[in-house]
Amino acid sequence: MTNWVHEAATVNPRYHDYDVAYYECVYVLLEHENEFLKNLFKNANQK
């Protein structure tokens, strides 16, 4: 988050910085899990 460009604060924001950081972490975790499961499936189907 240190490289993010901070915009001027609004009265009623749609999201907060910590929400974005959390969901970015969740997204990266799901990407890694998906890659792991695809590799597991590929290895299980090899003869």
MODELLER restraints for C-alpha pairs under 7 A, 6 or more apart:
rsr = mdl.restraints
at = mdl.atoms
